[in-house]
Amino acid sequence: MAHSVSGHLKLQIDEYDELIGKLVPAYPAMRPVQLDLLALSLPKDGAGARVLDLGGGTGALAAAIAKRFPGATVEIWDTDPEMLATARERCAVFGERIRYIERTFTDSLLPCDAVAACIALHHVKDVSVKAGIYKNIFAALKPGGIFVNADTAVCATPALRDHAFKLWAASMRPHGIDEQQAYAHFASWAHEDYYPPLINELRMLVDAGFAEPECFWREAAAVVFGAVK
Ligand SMILES: C[S@@+](CC[C@H](N)C(=O)[O-])C[C@H]1O[C@@H](n2cnc3c(N)ncnc32)[C@H](O)[C@@H]1O
């Protein structure tokens, strides 16, 4: 069965935007990092550029990209029609510059100038499938195009793994989620999520063809990484 955000996070879709900032407190900090990285690769103001937002959900990242790069068009690919419906409402002001594609991000991608994703690709639990997604991204990007992924990565080394989850749980506390509740969330999300160690993510990008993948930003389990083709 396809992933459904309301089922996975146990929420109503209209609660998503507020709740995601409590569950992933690093969420807002990752956005400007992604936008600045896209600016390195896209033409000035994004003129004529085509950007894919994989698992774009309610459209927060797509809206931020459309605002920062007024000449760009953004395609949100997502399998959850409820999330896409919310994205349509949020992004209506951008008209035809944002497109809403109900499609899995495991499909091969159309040629593009940049690919972005925000806390979406951790839904791919099978690393061979994820490796295939990275190969598709490499194939779709024009030379000089960037892939920039904001997500969660956790070391497999037990002490470091425990430390990452502890920091993540602690970051939820100011948002009213105590440690016990945080660990209950981690256990529940583990059914559909996998946060590979960062080194494995970077290796998969090398295997996909990227010469020099990089971690651009990191805070506890949250990470922004990617590569330029
Ligand atoms: C946690 S939400 C993140 C949404 C948005 N990127 C954000 O920053 O708020 C994860 C999104 O990935 C989507 N998703 C999960 N599996 C997918 C797949 N195989 N193909 C496309 N989208 C998928 C979900 O429907 C959901 O909208």
The ligand as a MOL file (V3000), in Angstrom:
LIG
                    3D

  0  0  0     0  0            999 V3000
M  V30 BEGIN CTAB
M  V30 COUNTS 27 29 0 0 0
M  V30 BEGIN ATOM
M  V30 1 C 7.4140 13.8660 5.7840 0
M  V30 2 S 6.6690 14.2980 4.2550 0 CHG=1
M  V30 3 C 7.7110 15.6350 3.6980 0
M  V30 4 C 6.9330 16.5810 2.8280 0
M  V30 5 C 7.6840 17.8090 2.3600 0
M  V30 6 N 8.8260 17.4500 1.5370 0
M  V30 7 C 8.1330 18.6710 3.5020 0
M  V30 8 O 9.2670 19.1120 3.4980 0
M  V30 9 O 7.3160 18.9810 4.3660 0 CHG=-1
M  V30 10 C 7.1770 12.9840 3.1780 0
M  V30 11 C 6.4800 13.0490 1.8230 0
M  V30 12 O 7.0240 12.0310 0.9770 0
M  V30 13 C 5.9370 11.4710 0.2490 0
M  V30 14 N 6.3060 10.1350 -0.2260 0
M  V30 15 C 6.5370 9.0160 0.5020 0
M  V30 16 N 6.8560 7.9920 -0.2920 0
M  V30 17 C 6.8520 8.4830 -1.5750 0
M  V30 18 C 7.1440 7.9330 -2.8570 0
M  V30 19 N 7.5090 6.6500 -2.9960 0
M  V30 20 N 7.0600 8.7280 -3.9520 0
M  V30 21 C 6.7130 10.0360 -3.8220 0
M  V30 22 N 6.4380 10.6230 -2.6280 0
M  V30 23 C 6.5040 9.8570 -1.5240 0
M  V30 24 C 4.7940 11.4730 1.2380 0
M  V30 25 O 3.5520 11.3310 0.5990 0
M  V30 26 C 4.9810 12.8210 1.9030 0
M  V30 27 O 4.2740 13.8470 1.2720 0
M  V30 END ATOM
M  V30 BEGIN BOND
M  V30 1 1 1 2
M  V30 2 1 2 3
M  V30 3 1 2 10
M  V30 4 1 3 4
M  V30 5 1 4 5
M  V30 6 1 5 6
M  V30 7 1 5 7
M  V30 8 2 7 8
M  V30 9 1 7 9
M  V30 10 1 10 11
M  V30 11 1 11 12
M  V30 12 1 11 26
M  V30 13 1 12 13
M  V30 14 1 13 14
M  V30 15 1 13 24
M  V30 16 1 14 15
M  V30 17 1 14 23
M  V30 18 2 15 16
M  V30 19 1 16 17
M  V30 20 1 17 18
M  V30 21 2 17 23
M  V30 22 1 18 19
M  V30 23 2 18 20
M  V30 24 1 20 21
M  V30 25 2 21 22
M  V30 26 1 22 23
M  V30 27 1 24 25
M  V30 28 1 24 26
M  V30 29 1 26 27
M  V30 END BOND
M  V30 END CTAB
M  END
